[in-house]
């Protein structure tokens, strides 16, 4: 973990109860005063910036988000280069300062600087003066992660069993029929106690089911054709050939690591470094959803709380929804709807609201919309659609959204009572941490010095489905008899058919072995004993 600054008290960005008081409001233009009154919250809140009205920045009219409503989710949208990344950094800093852990997906490597104090250049000083911000260079406690250890960060891995068939089907680009068939294969492995730790385990189970000796098992699954199983096997092989195997395995990342605070009360900012896998968008976007689904699976219900347990920023959200199956979209919608009561807020980050399905968009109570471009007919259509998603406003939103500068946005959030606030054009505050990538050497030192590094750095390949099937096959061959290695000849087809009626299958030999039964009895959390699956078909061993 890294944070190169003196600790600052949590809640340092909160304002006093008389923010945007009556005297202040009376000095504002009438429309501006009405908007500012909608943001005059009395409880803890995050400061976004100052109201823009009629071309002027009004520092006496702060625009804010109440801390308790951040589990009502949100959307940060805008064209490339309009300041979305800095907005994430600004919000993450203030959440950390108020004791809320944050998860950030860092696609380009720009967010790693949150661990280091910022630099007080002319632009920062100018922006701070415009919005009346008491800017102080500050770094925040951060952990850096990397998918499968590819890049700079503590490796994040998932077991195939935990990842589940719906998410894996998205990564493998399977169609709906193939996704359903993959679900049957997972169910088969679950019920037979064949733990799928890495991709070779799943490949071994599929290869077994498509082999001569596994055909009887394949028939028992129901609804799974040999041809479809073959397609899945080829997809897995191609997936591994692209270097994807590193992302699956053990030790599996525990998502409870994302919920930590440090000794001074600040929330840890968990930064998933993704530059090394930018060319694998299906993979990293689906992995982000696995993290969220895993949190949903494990966290208890807490209802409405004074502040969130975690705020999760889902960058490049359009990649998640692109070519998604109906089952996948339904699971996303349900996860977003239900995880709020577990204290987790989710902010989707993308270019336009139309990138997010309507059922999901309807649940995003907090909106920060940066500038949009309108160069093409498609851009114009997206602009009009975006305007329709906002409440009625005295602004000409079509004109406003195409004229916003970098670091400016149109904002509407939920009030402390849960009602939408007035639409507010806002000049945003400057982040106080470094608005540039963290130095590579410092980043690597932060990673290797973390207490989590020793827990997750080294991959472990313990016995699982691949080894159990290999051992069972080896045992069957060594036993001799017709078709065995000791007979010196292959069994005749009719002989094999007769044997299949009387002798247990390879899987039955594995599950029925004394070793397996002993393993299942001795460790109460073993998948051989019980697996539960939740949304997305993700699984967690019973704790």
Secondary structure by P-SEA (a helix, b strand, c coil): cccccccccccccccccccccaaaaaaccaaaaaaaaaaccccbbbbcbbbbccccccccbbbbbbcccccccbbbbbcccccaaaaaaaaaaaaaaabbbbbbbccccccccccbbbbbcaaaaaaaaaaccccccccccbbbbbccccccccbbbbccccccaaaaaaaacccaaaaaaaaaaaaaaaaaccccccaaaaaaaaaaaacccaaaaaaaaccccaaaaaaaaaaaaaaaaaccccccccccccccccccccccbbbbbbbbccccccccaaaaaaaaaaaaaaaaaccccccccccccbbbbbcccccccccccaaaaaaaaaaaaccccccbbbbbbccccccccaaaaaaccbbbbcccccccaaaaaaaaaaaaaccccccaaaaaaacccccbbbbbbbccccccccccccbbbbbccccccccaaaaaaaaaaccccccccbbbbcccaaaaaaaaaaaaaaccccccccccccccaaaaaaaaaccccaaaaaaacaaaaaaaaacccccccccccccccbbbccc
